[in-house]
Amino acid sequence: MDERAFKTLIEYLEKIPSMTKPISFGSDEDGLWWIKFQLDITNELAWNVVQELGCVVNYLSINERLPTVFYPVSPAPYMNGGPEDYLSWVIETKDKEFKPGTLMKWLDGRLPNPVDDLEQWEME
């Protein structure tokens, strides 16, 4: 998959509080793609971000699920170090017809708006 297909999604994700750069991405020969990033877990909004992404990407509703999965990944902590440096997050698709730009539109329509406004992320 061409790098341009990820441009709007990466630009959007970079605006999310606690998101760190770089954001990596790729696809396989079947057209299934993934995007990998880290969150600054010391940021007070990091778990809000995990919760919001988990909601939209994994479980929007019982009848309206996206063909995507959001999950944490890590090398063996006992060989490397703690989550501040080695915990990453992945979003991957299970449908080659579902494009990165489509995910960006779903996120934009359901995450706090505007996504880079910290006040919109705060829980009451």
BELCOR-V222678 format. One record per backbone hydrogen bond with DSSP energy under -1.0 kcal/mol. NH is the residue of the N-H (numbers start at 1). CO is the residue of the C=O. E is the energy in kcal/mol with one decimal. If there is no record, write none. Layout:
NH:CO:E, NH:CO:E
This chain:
5:2:-1.6, 6:3:-1.5, 10:6:-2.8, 11:7:-2.4, 12:8:-2.0, 13:9:-2.9, 14:10:-2.5, 15:12:-1.5, 16:13:-1.6, 19:16:-1.9, 20:38:-2.3, 24:36:-2.5, 26:34:-2.0, 28:32:-2.4, 31:28:-1.8, 34:26:-2.5, 35:91:-2.3, 36:24:-3.0, 37:89:-2.4, 40:18:-3.3, 41:39:-1.3, 43:40:-2.0, 46:43:-2.0, 49:45:-2.3, 50:46:-2.2, 51:47:-2.4, 52:48:-2.7, 53:49:-2.9, 54:50:-2.7, 55:51:-2.1, 56:52:-2.3, 57:53:-2.9, 58:54:-1.6, 59:55:-1.2, 68:66:-1.4, 69:92:-2.2, 71:90:-2.3, 73:88:-2.7, 79:76:-1.5, 80:76:-1.1, 85:82:-1.2, 86:82:-2.0, 87:83:-1.3, 88:73:-2.7, 89:37:-3.2, 90:71:-2.9, 91:35:-2.4, 92:69:-2.3, 93:33:-2.3, 94:67:-3.2, 98:95:-1.7, 103:99:-1.6, 104:100:-2.1, 105:101:-1.7, 106:102:-1.9, 107:103:-2.8, 108:104:-2.9, 109:105:-1.6, 110:107:-1.2, 111:107:-3.1, 117:114:-2.0, 120:117:-1.3, 121:118:-1.1
